């Protein structure tokens, strides 16, 4: 049964290899990709079920037990994120069948897409810091290809910036890993937690913690490391933006989540204070961008930045309510961001522009699209009983318990600004006057609309069914707040 937790990594890897050999047969690629994505969801759901029943599950690769071998570790946090990733990947793949274009499909799009999922799931499931770096690189290599695929001028320009930023980030990652090993003598996360606790995180380890914050902050796009994201995420086609916005920044968020709750949690007055301050600044910058732009892609992109700040601020508080809220909100944001990008992709296709000032009048021809976007918008803003509400409410409770009233005020104000930014799209895009130069096209959108609707429905069910979901969240929070559970499961103590 323990071998099951390796399948979310092996399955997309196998699928990607098969797809390489049928790159010219687009229909075959689509069929294989769809079938594989459905099986991936079932595998991920099975992993969640096993972890719920048996507790944290680990697998020692090659029978080399921890801390000497490569460890795959599935606790509830990792398992839920793997399941969410599988659902989003399936929806974006189906959208890609109509939304990515034949030219990209013939140049390994579906194969590279699968390799991206290998990196994402591997990062969630690894129990070793060095292998976290390895899976990061797998994910980034795939993302470089997806970003540049198509070869437009804007893609080539933004991919150069994206690659430079990530090469620098990877260099810092290796430096941080080297210093961490030099100080502790291990890279196994469970043993790291033990050894850092034994020495009570001296100054050098706090410096290493900040080094990792810089590395993962670049991936997650927190302040001041967010500068690359708006341009890079604006350049590729909508399916690529959707998978990037839903998953890639969240791998950085997860990495901070994991390291700052399992390893670097003994000097909170220093490390977590810095994390909290940067998170609040991230929210502020994201809000400014979201309300300033009239480009629908830029508005949703800056909402990614806001959500990253909210989630990580909950992590910085390190109390049960805030951690539970951050996890709830993380899963919500992954689902709803993917859905919103797919929905605005349809808006751009039928109107011929991403500029809200040129859009308008879509409600008359596409009412179902309009009201689906409306539901997604209020979910993003955290209007009860939709999916963003419960997570944000728990984070706010966590700020009260921590007596962080500045954070409370900024998060509340950001919620209003998020609502304003997405309703600006709804009002001007769907209710505005039709621009003569950009008259909405009457085209079939069902192939694009269905996967977006599925994600919105899942997000709504996630919100109204929070009471059913919360036992899973509670189990994840237990492992996060009590590192001994993770240590005992990995080291068999």
C-alpha positions in Angstrom: 0.0 0.0 0.0 2.9 2.4 0.7 3.9 2.2 -3.0 0.6 4.0 -3.8 2.0 7.3 -2.6 4.7 7.2 -5.3 2.1 6.9 -8.1 1.2 10.6 -8.3 4.8 11.1 -9.4 5.3 8.0 -11.5 2.0 8.1 -13.4 2.4 11.5 -15.1 6.0 10.7 -15.7 5.0 7.5 -17.6 2.3 9.4 -19.4 4.7 12.1 -20.5 7.2 9.5 -21.9 4.4 7.8 -23.9 3.2 11.1 -25.3 6.6 11.9 -26.6 6.4 8.9 -29.0 3.0 10.0 -30.5 3.7 13.7 -30.7 2.4 14.1 -34.3 -0.9 12.2 -33.5 -2.8 15.0 -31.8 -6.0 13.0 -31.3 -4.1 10.1 -29.7 -2.3 12.6 -27.4 -5.6 14.0 -26.3 -7.1 10.6 -25.6 -4.1 9.4 -23.6 -3.9 12.7 -21.7 -7.6 12.7 -20.8 -7.5 9.0 -19.7 -4.3 9.6 -17.7 -5.8 12.6 -16.0 -8.9 10.7 -14.9 -6.7 7.9 -13.5 -4.5 10.5 -11.8 -7.5 11.9 -9.9 -8.5 8.4 -8.7 -4.9 7.7 -7.6 -4.7 11.0 -5.7 -8.1 10.4 -4.1 -6.9 6.9 -3.0 -3.8 8.5 -1.4 -6.0 10.9 0.6 -8.2 8.0 1.7 -5.2 5.9 2.8 -3.7 8.8 4.8 -7.1 9.5 6.4 -7.4 5.9 7.5 -3.8 5.1 8.4 -2.2 8.5 9.2 0.9 9.7 7.5 2.4 7.2 5.0 6.1 7.0 4.0 8.0 5.1 1.4 11.8 4.5 1.5 13.1 4.3 -2.1 15.3 1.3 -2.8 14.6 0.1 0.8 17.2 2.6 2.2 15.5 3.7 5.4 15.5 7.3 6.5 17.5 9.3 7.0 19.9 7.6 4.6 17.6 7.0 1.6 15.2 9.0 -0.5 11.9 9.3 1.4 8.5 9.9 -0.1 6.2 11.2 2.7 2.4 11.7 2.3 0.8 13.5 5.2 -2.7 15.0 4.8 -1.2 18.4 3.8 0.7 16.9 0.8 -2.1 14.5 -0.1 -4.8 17.2 -0.3 -2.5 19.3 -2.5 -1.8 16.4 -4.8 -5.5 15.7 -5.2 -6.2 19.4 -5.9 -3.4 19.4 -8.4 -4.8 16.4 -10.2 -8.3 18.0 -10.5 -6.9 21.3 -11.8 -4.6 19.5 -14.3 -7.5 17.5 -15.7 -9.7 20.6 -16.1 -6.9 22.6 -17.8 -6.0 19.7 -20.1 -9.6 19.4 -21.3 -9.7 23.2 -21.8 -6.4 22.9 -23.8 -8.1 20.5 -26.3 -9.8 23.6 -27.8 -7.8 26.4 -26.3 -4.1 25.8 -26.9 -3.9 25.4 -30.7 -2.6 22.7 -33.0 0.8 24.2 -33.5 1.6 24.0 -29.8 0.0 20.5 -29.6 2.5 19.2 -32.2 5.5 20.5 -30.3 5.2 18.3 -27.1 2.7 20.5 -25.3 0.9 17.5 -23.6 4.1 15.7 -22.8 5.7 18.7 -21.2 2.4 19.4 -19.3 2.7 15.9 -17.7 6.4 16.6 -16.7 5.3 19.8 -15.0 2.8 17.8 -12.9 5.7 15.3 -12.0 7.6 18.2 -10.6 4.6 19.7 -8.7 3.5 16.4 -7.1 7.1 15.4 -6.4 7.7 18.7 -4.5 4.6 18.1 -2.4 5.5 14.5 -1.6 9.3 14.5 -1.0 10.6 14.2 2.5 14.1 15.5 1.7 15.2 19.1 1.1 17.6 18.2 -1.7 15.0 16.3 -3.6 12.7 19.3 -3.1 15.3 21.1 -5.1 15.3 18.3 -7.7 11.6 18.4 -8.2 11.6 22.2 -8.3 14.0 21.9 -11.2 11.9 19.3 -13.0 8.9 21.7 -12.6 10.9 24.7 -13.8 12.3 23.0 -16.9 8.8 22.1 -18.0 7.6 25.6 -17.2 10.3 27.1 -19.4 9.1 25.1 -22.4 5.5 25.8 -21.8 6.2 29.5 -21.4 8.1 29.8 -24.7 6.0 27.3 -26.7 4.6 29.3 -29.6 7.6 31.6 -30.0 5.7 34.9 -30.0 7.8 38.1 -29.3 6.3 38.7 -25.9 6.8 35.1 -24.8 10.4 35.1 -25.8 11.0 38.4 -23.9 9.2 37.3 -20.8 10.7 33.8 -20.8 14.2 35.3 -20.7 13.3 37.3 -17.5 11.6 34.2 -16.0 14.6 32.0 -16.7 17.1 34.5 -15.2 15.1 34.9 -12.1 14.7 31.2 -11.6 18.4 30.4 -12.3 19.4 32.9 -9.6 16.8 31.4 -7.3 18.1 27.9 -7.9 21.6 29.1 -7.2 20.5 30.4 -3.8 18.6 27.2 -3.2 21.8 25.1 -3.7 23.7 27.5 -1.4 21.0 27.2 1.3 21.0 23.4 1.0 24.8 23.3 1.3 24.9 25.5 4.4 22.0 23.5 6.0 23.9 20.2 5.5 27.1 21.8 6.8 25.4 22.9 10.0 23.1 19.9 10.7 24.7 17.0 8.8 21.4 15.9 7.2 18.9 16.9 4.5 16.0 14.6 5.6 13.2 16.9 6.7 12.3 14.8 9.7 15.8 14.6 11.0 16.3 18.3 10.3 13.4 19.1 12.5 14.9 17.0 15.3 18.4 18.5 15.0 17.2 22.1 14.8 15.0 21.5 17.8 18.0 20.0 19.7 20.1 23.1 19.2 17.1 25.5 19.5 17.9 27.1 16.1 21.0 29.2 16.7 21.7 32.4 14.7 23.3 30.6 11.7 20.1 28.5 11.2 17.9 31.6 11.4 20.1 33.1 8.6 19.7 29.9 6.6 15.9 30.1 7.2 15.9 33.6 5.6 17.9 32.3 2.7 15.2 29.7 2.1 12.6 32.4 2.5 14.3 34.3 -0.4 14.4 31.1 -2.5 10.8 30.1 -1.9 9.7 33.7 -1.9 10.9 34.1 -5.5 8.9 31.0 -6.5 5.8 32.2 -4.6 6.1 35.8 -5.7 6.0 37.5 -2.3 7.2 41.1 -1.8 9.7 42.2 -3.0 10.3 39.2 -5.2 7.0 39.4 -7.2 8.4 41.7 -9.9 8.8 38.9 -12.5 5.3 37.4 -12.2 2.9 39.9 -13.8 4.8 40.0 -17.1 5.8 36.3 -17.2 2.3 35.1 -16.5 0.7 37.5 -18.9 2.7 36.2 -21.9 1.7 32.5 -22.6 -1.7 31.3 -23.7 -4.6 30.9 -21.2 -4.2 27.2 -20.4 -0.6 27.8 -19.5 -1.4 30.8 -17.4 -4.1 28.8 -15.6 -1.8 26.0 -14.7 1.0 28.4 -13.7 -1.3 30.6 -11.6 -3.0 27.7 -9.9 0.1 25.5 -9.2 3.5 27.0 -9.6 3.3 29.8 -7.0 1.6 27.4 -4.7 4.6 25.1 -4.7 6.6 28.0 -3.4 3.9 28.7 -0.8 3.9 25.0 0.2 7.7 25.0 0.6 7.5 27.9 3.0 4.6 26.2 4.7 6.5 23.0 5.2 9.9 24.4 6.2 8.6 27.2 8.5 6.3 24.8 10.4 8.5 21.7 10.5 12.1 22.9 10.5 12.5 26.7 11.1 9.9 27.3 13.8 12.1 27.9 16.9 13.0 31.5 16.4 9.6 32.9 15.5 10.4 36.4 16.8 12.9 36.7 14.0 12.0 34.4 11.1 8.2 34.5 11.4 8.1 38.2 12.0 9.9 38.8 8.7 7.6 36.3 7.0 4.6 38.1 8.4 5.8 41.6 7.4 6.6 40.5 3.9 3.2 38.8 3.6 1.4 42.0 4.5 3.4 44.0 2.1 2.6 41.4 -0.6 -1.1 41.9 0.0 -0.7 45.6 -0.3 1.2 45.4 -3.6 -1.2 42.9 -5.0 -4.2 45.1 -4.1 -2.6 48.1 -5.9 -2.0 46.1 -9.0 -5.4 44.4 -9.0 -7.3 47.7 -8.8 -5.0 49.7 -11.1 -5.1 47.6 -14.2 -7.8 47.3 -16.9 -6.4 44.1 -18.5 -8.4 41.1 -17.3 -5.3 38.9 -17.2 -3.3 41.4 -15.1 -6.2 41.8 -12.6 -6.4 38.0 -11.9 -2.6 37.8 -11.9 -2.3 40.4 -9.1 -5.0 38.6 -7.2 -2.6 35.6 -7.1 -0.1 37.9 -5.3 -2.8 39.0 -2.8 -3.7 35.3 -2.1 -0.1 34.4 -1.6 0.2 37.2 1.0 -2.9 36.1 2.9 -1.9 32.4 3.0 1.6 33.1 4.2 0.5 35.6 6.8 -1.6 32.8 8.4 1.5 30.6 8.4 3.5 33.4 10.1 1.1 33.5 13.0 1.7 29.8 13.9 -1.6 29.2 15.8 -4.1 26.5 15.1 -6.8 28.8 13.6 -4.5 30.6 11.3 -2.8 27.4 10.0 -6.1 25.7 9.4 -7.4 28.9 7.6 -4.2 29.1 5.5 -4.6 25.5 4.3 -8.4 25.9 3.6 -7.6 29.1 1.7 -4.7 27.6 -0.2 -6.9 24.8 -1.7 -9.7 27.2 -2.4 -7.3 29.6 -4.2 -5.8 26.9 -6.4 -9.3 25.9 -7.6 -10.8 29.3 -8.1 -7.7 30.9 -9.7 -7.6 28.1 -12.3 -11.4 28.6 -12.9 -11.1 32.4 -13.3 -8.2 32.1 -15.8 -10.2 29.7 -17.9 -13.3 32.0 -17.7 -11.4 35.1 -18.7 -9.8 33.1 -21.5 -13.3 32.6 -23.0 -14.0 36.3 -22.5 -10.9 37.2 -24.5 -11.7 34.7 -27.2 -15.2 35.9 -27.9 -14.4 39.6 -27.5 -11.0 39.7 -29.2 -9.3 41.7 -26.5 -8.2 41.5 -22.9 -8.7 45.2 -22.3 -11.9 45.8 -20.2 -12.3 49.3 -21.7 -12.8 47.7 -25.1 -14.9 44.8 -23.8 -18.6 45.0 -23.1 -22.1 43.5 -23.7 -21.1 39.8 -23.2 -24.1 39.2 -21.0 -26.6 39.2 -23.8 -24.9 36.5 -25.9 -23.2 34.5 -23.1 -25.4 34.7 -19.9 -24.2 31.4 -18.6 -20.6 32.5 -18.9 -21.5 35.7 -17.1 -23.2 34.1 -14.1 -20.5 31.5 -13.8 -18.0 34.2 -13.6 -20.1 36.0 -11.0 -20.1 32.9 -8.8 -16.4 32.5 -9.2 -15.8 36.2 -8.4 -17.8 36.1 -5.1 -16.0 32.9 -4.2 -12.7 34.5 -4.7 -13.7 37.5 -2.5 -14.8 35.2 0.3 -18.5 36.0 0.4 -20.2 33.4 2.6 -21.0 30.5 2.1 -18.6 30.2 -0.8 -15.1 28.6 -0.6 -13.0 31.7 0.2 -15.0 32.5 3.3 -14.1 29.8 5.8 -10.4 29.9 5.2 -10.2 33.7 5.5 -12.4 33.7 8.6 -10.1 31.3 10.4 -7.0 33.4 9.4 -8.8 36.5 10.8 -9.5 34.6 14.0 -5.8 33.7 14.1 -4.9 37.4 13.8 -7.2 38.2 16.8 -5.7 35.4 18.9 -2.2 36.7 18.0 -3.3 40.3 18.7 -2.1 41.3 15.2 -4.7 44.0 14.5 -2.7 45.5 11.6 -2.8 42.2 9.8 -6.5 41.9 10.6 -7.2 45.3 9.1 -5.1 44.8 6.0 -6.7 41.4 5.2 -10.2 42.8 5.7 -9.5 45.8 3.4 -7.9 43.5 0.8 -11.1 41.4 0.7 -13.0 44.5 -0.3 -10.5 45.4 -2.9 -10.5 41.8 -4.3 -14.3 42.1 -4.6 -13.9 45.5 -6.4 -11.3 44.2 -8.8 -13.3 41.1 -10.0 -16.6 43.0 -10.1 -14.9 45.5 -12.3 -14.4 42.7 -14.8 -18.0 41.5 -14.3 -19.6 45.0 -14.7 -17.4 46.3 -17.6 -17.0 43.0 -19.4 -20.6 41.6 -19.2 -22.8 44.7 -18.6 -20.8 47.4 -20.4 -21.8 48.8 -23.8 -20.6 46.8 -26.8 -17.5 48.4 -28.5 -18.0 48.7 -32.2 -14.4 47.5 -32.9 -14.8 44.5 -30.6 -18.3 43.1 -31.1 -18.6 39.8 -29.3 -18.3 36.8 -31.6 -21.1 34.2 -31.6 -19.0 31.1 -31.4 -19.4 27.7 -29.7 -17.6 27.8 -26.3 -18.8 24.5 -24.8 -15.4 22.8 -25.1 -13.8 25.7 -23.1 -16.8 26.4 -20.8 -17.3 22.9 -19.4 -13.9 22.5 -17.6 -14.3 26.0 -16.1 -17.8 25.2 -14.8 -16.5 21.9 -13.3 -13.9 23.8 -11.3 -16.4 26.4 -10.2 -18.8 23.7 -9.1 -16.0 21.9 -7.1 -15.0 25.2 -5.5 -18.7 25.9 -4.5 -19.1 22.4 -3.1 -15.8 22.9 -1.2 -17.2 26.1 0.3 -20.7 24.9 1.3 -19.3 21.5 2.4 -16.6 22.9 4.6 -18.0 20.9 7.6 -17.4 17.7 5.6 -13.9 18.8 4.5 -12.7 20.1 7.8 -11.8 16.7 9.4 -9.2 16.3 6.6 -7.9 19.8 7.2 -7.8 19.2 11.0 -5.7 16.1 10.5 -3.3 18.1 8.3 -3.1 20.9 11.0 -2.3 18.3 13.7 0.7 17.1 11.7 1.8 20.7 11.0 1.6 21.9 14.6 3.1 18.7 16.1 6.3 17.9 14.2 6.7 14.8 16.3 4.0 13.1 14.2 6.0 13.7 11.0 9.3 12.8 12.6 8.0 9.5 14.1 6.3 8.5 10.8 9.5 9.1 8.7 12.2 7.9 11.2 10.1 5.1 12.6 10.8 6.2 16.2 
